């Protein structure tokens, strides 16, 4: 909460609030249509064939890129930042995974979502168990998959399409492109105080801290 509790949104009548809300709704609908148009353009992006043979390791052993589709036509890969041998556990990547819903909804549209990290499976599995995640998580340890996709030793999100036994890469994003997918950030963006980070354009006196500094693993926040 703000240190000065008087720093709050203006209090108005129900009619004034409704008029202001309707004015903002016009802009929200314009943005929705713009996002729909952007998604339509994204669906028309060209794609590139993946001929390199990558090798991954999962709970059931070695797997190819084609295996990661699990029989579906589309594959979304979140490149989870986990460096081999490092004790660092990325709170941003972890928050992203915390925000993933039930995968059945993606499967219903012939789409698989998985995590891939360059760390070995022996490093991945204990952390996955600690976090209570069920999203399939594969190791690309010893392979250049993350580097070739543009994620390097960091994070990102890649999309692939399968046509028979041929695999194509159709999309990649990172940074704010991944950020916008997180439901917690989208929920906070609907609130008066927003994400409460100092890059945001908020009224003077609103509670704000530098980004990243408040992020924690979900079992480290305490009460």
N, C-alpha and C positions, 0 to 999 in steps of 0.2 A: 504494500500500500504506500501511497505517497507520504512523505514525512509531514507535509502540510495537507491535512485532510480537507481543507477548503478548496484545494485544486482538483476540481471535478468538472465533468461536462455541465453546460448550462442547463438549468431546470426551466422547462417551459410547459405550456398547457398541452393536453392530449392532441388538440387540433394542430398546434404549431409543430409538435413532434411528428405527427403523421404527414404534414406538408413537407417537412425536411426529409423525412424518410422516402416519400414518393419522388422527390427531386433527385436523391441519391440513386434510387432504383432505376431511373432512366439511364444513368451512367453505367450501372451494373449490367443492365441488359445490353448496352452497347459493347461492353467488354466481353460479355458472354458470346455475342455474335462474332466479335473479333477473334476470340479463342476458337470458335467453331471453324472460322475461315482458315485460321492457322493450322488447325488439325487436318482440314481438308488438303491444304498444301503439303503438310507432312506426309499424308498418305500417298501423295504423288511424287515423293522423292525417288530418284533412281536408286539402285542398289548395286552392291559389289559382291561378286562370287568369292567365297572363302575356299581356297584350294589347299591351304596349309593344313597339315594333320596335327591338331593339338591333342595332348593327352592330359586328362584330368583324373583325379582320384576322389571317389565318393565312398559311402558306406558299403556299397556293393562291389568295390574294386575299381579297376581302371575304366575310363569312359572316354569316348570321342565327343567332339562337338555335336555330332549328329545324335549321339545317345542322350545328350542333355535335354533335347526336345521332349523326351519321354513319349514319343509317338505323336505329338501334336504338331501343328503347322507353324506356330509362332513361339519364339523364345525371348524372354526378357531376362537379361543378366545384370544383376547389381554387383559391381566390382567393389567388394568390401575391403576397406583399407586395413590390412593386417600383414605386417612385414615379418618374414621368417625370423624366428629367434627373438623377437621383440616382446616385451611385457606390456607395451602400450595397447590399450583397447579403445578404439576410436569412439567417443561418445556420439559424434555426429552420425556415423554409419550405424551405430547401435540404435540410435533413436529412429533412424529410417526404417530399420527392420522391425522395431517395436510397432511402427505404424502400418505395417503390412497386414491386410485383413485376411479372411479365409480364402485360400487359394481356389476353392471350388468355383468361385465366381469367374475367375480367369479361365479355369479349365473348361467351363461351359462354353467359352468362346474360342476353344482350340488353342489356348495360350498357356505356356509354362513359364513360371518365374522361379529363378534360383539365385543363389549367391555364389560368387567365385572369389577366392583370395589366393595370393601367391604363397601364403603360409602353408606348411604341411598339415595334413589332416589331424595329426597328433596335437597340433596347436589349436586347431579349429574346434574339434569336438568338445573338449572340456568347457570352453567358453560358451558354445552353443547350449550345452546342458545347463550351465549356470544361468543363462538368460531365459531359458525355458522356450526356445524357439523350435519350430518344426519345419521351417522353410528349408528345402534341400540346399546344402552348402557343399561346394566342391573345391578341392585344392588344385591350383594350376602350378604347384611348386616345381621348379626346374623347367618350366615352359615360359614362353614370351607372350602368352595370350593377353594379359593385362596391358603390357607395353604396346603390342600391336593394335589393341583396341583404343589406345590413347589415354588409358587410366594410369599407366605406369605403376608407381608404388602408392598412388592415391586412390580416389574413388571416382565412380562414374556409373553410367547406365547405358547398356548397349541392347539393341533389338535386332533379332535375326528372324529370317523367314526360311522355311524349308519347302523345297519343291522336289518331292521324291527323295533321293539321296543327296541332292545338291543343297548347299546352305549358302545363304546370302545375308550380308549385313545391310540393314536398312536405316539405322538411326543410332546416334550417340549423343549424350548430353552429360554435363557435370555442373558443379557449383550450383547457381540459382536454378538451373534447369532441373536438378534433382530436388532441391529445396522446396520447390512449389508443389511437389507430390506429397509431402508430409502432411498428414491430416492434423497433427497437433499445431503446426504453424498456421494452417488454414483456419482452424478453430480460433486460435489466438488473434488472427487478423480480423475476426468479427467482433472482438471485444473492445471496449473503450481504451484500454491501455495497450492493446496490441501485443507484440512480442516483447515489449519493454527493453528493446535494444537501442543503443545510442545512434545508430544509423537511420532510424525511423524518423519521419517527419511527424512529430507529435506536438501538442501544445506545450508551452513552457511549464515546467513543474511536474510533468508526467514522470512516473518511475521508469528509469532507464539504467541499464548497465551495458558494458561492452559485450558484443556477441561472443559466443563460445565460452566465456568465463563462467556462466551459470549452468552450462550443460553438464549433466552427470549421466552415468549409467543408471538405469531405472532402479537398481537396488542400492544406490548410493545417496539418494536424496534424503533419506531419513524421514522424519515426520513433517 
